Amino acid sequence: MTVLPIRTVGDPVLRTPTTLVTEFDTALGRLVTDMIDTMYDAPGVGLAAPQIGVGLRLFVFDVDYDPRDESVPRVPRVVVNPVLELGPDPGRPGETQRPGGIQRSGETQRSGETQRSGETQRSGETQQHGPEGCLSVPGLHFPTTRALAARVRGVDVTGQPVEYAGEGLLARCFQHEVDHLDGILYVDRLTGEARRAAVQALREPPPTPEQARAAGEYLRSLRRSAGSVR
């Protein structure tokens, strides 16, 4: 079991869009295993690669995990190179959120609209509004508006196609993790008083030398094992 340090707000890796995974080998398998171990140890219901300092486009999740209930089995899943679709019937034309579709500060997203590449598009979706937190923004939770339903399409650790869809927490998780892959934190989506409270609460110190050194050593070890993670 390998538990890695989680990067926190202020670390540049959390603000850097990720690159597509192109090599599906033992190094990727080890990375995914380490991410799953780290997610459960945190504990959390999802973890994106940038949160452990790796700029690759993948995340792991298990929204049913409850550290207080050992009777609930762990069923971790991974989505590599995900494409996110929003709305009550994800997959219809015009509902795919690709990198760059971020709501700008001060804007509100009306019910029945999605965003694609920075544009607002009508799709008939409904929304959910509730508290959201993040392992990379520890100790804070703010009410955040998300699409009620979402779907992700991508591949697994072997390169085989995978697809997951759901509502509520699962949909929120998909949107949260894909945001990480685009260099976006959930606090960027806050508006009004919630945004002001977040700005007041957050002070973004740079990563410590120890954090940067540990991440560098980990990436070098992955490269040595298969030479593919960059």
Beta strands, then each sheet from edge to edge (+ up, - down):
strand 1: 46-48
strand 2: 58-61
strand 3: 77-86
strand 4: 96-97
strand 5: 113-116
strand 6: 119-122
strand 7: 127-134
strand 8: 137-147
strand 9: 149-155
strand 10: 161-167
sheet 1: 1+ 2- 3+ 4-
sheet 2: 1+ 2- 3+ 9- 10+
sheet 3: 5+ 6-
sheet 4: 7+ 8-
end
